[in-house]
Amino acid sequence: MSELPGDVAAALHAQAVTLQVATRRRDMVIGGHLNVAGDALDTLRGRARLTLQDLVPMERRDYWPDANLQAGEYFEIPRAEIEDSLGVLGLLDSGADTPLLSPEDLRGRLLFYAVIVGGDPERRVAFVSKSNPARELGRGIWLTPHGDTLTRVETPVFLFEDRVDLIVGPEQVLV
């Protein structure tokens, strides 16, 4: 059993939540944030808390390039040791200070999405999933229940994973 790093554990109590998505353009990762309704924000905040709680019984291992994780383990890597030539860490650190994205910005393949908790730029923690969260509906007419009626869907639909790939804190990254 391991103890979560203090700056990551503080995310359990953070109230501010930002949903950020990113894509790769040439040699940089670019992205922005999306407005999220209250009940969806509560779900994202809850998922981040569950992720941290899931780590508590796991064993922390120092990262080594040739190492393989076993069930019940996670890597901890000091941020200072991570090369960020694509700007991913900088983007995650920006949180809600990134541009607000429109539905048109979400067309095509996204690189990752992140649920970023905490309003203080020095203490934000990002829960990153590299799965493509936007699934564009194909051609034709798609109808979905909305309340008691069927509604035409014309914007990208987001599907979220029930796990994250990385937790990026101010001082370390957990894998």
Secondary structure, DSSP 8 states (H G I E B T S, - for coil): -----HHHHGGGG---EEEEEEEEETTEEEEEEE---HHHHHHHHHHHHHHHHHHTTSEEEE--TT----TTEEEEEEGGG---TT-HHHHHHHGGGS-B--GGGG-S---EEEEEE-SSTTT-EEEEE-S--EE---SS--EEEETTEEEE--S-EE---SS-SEEE-SSEEE-
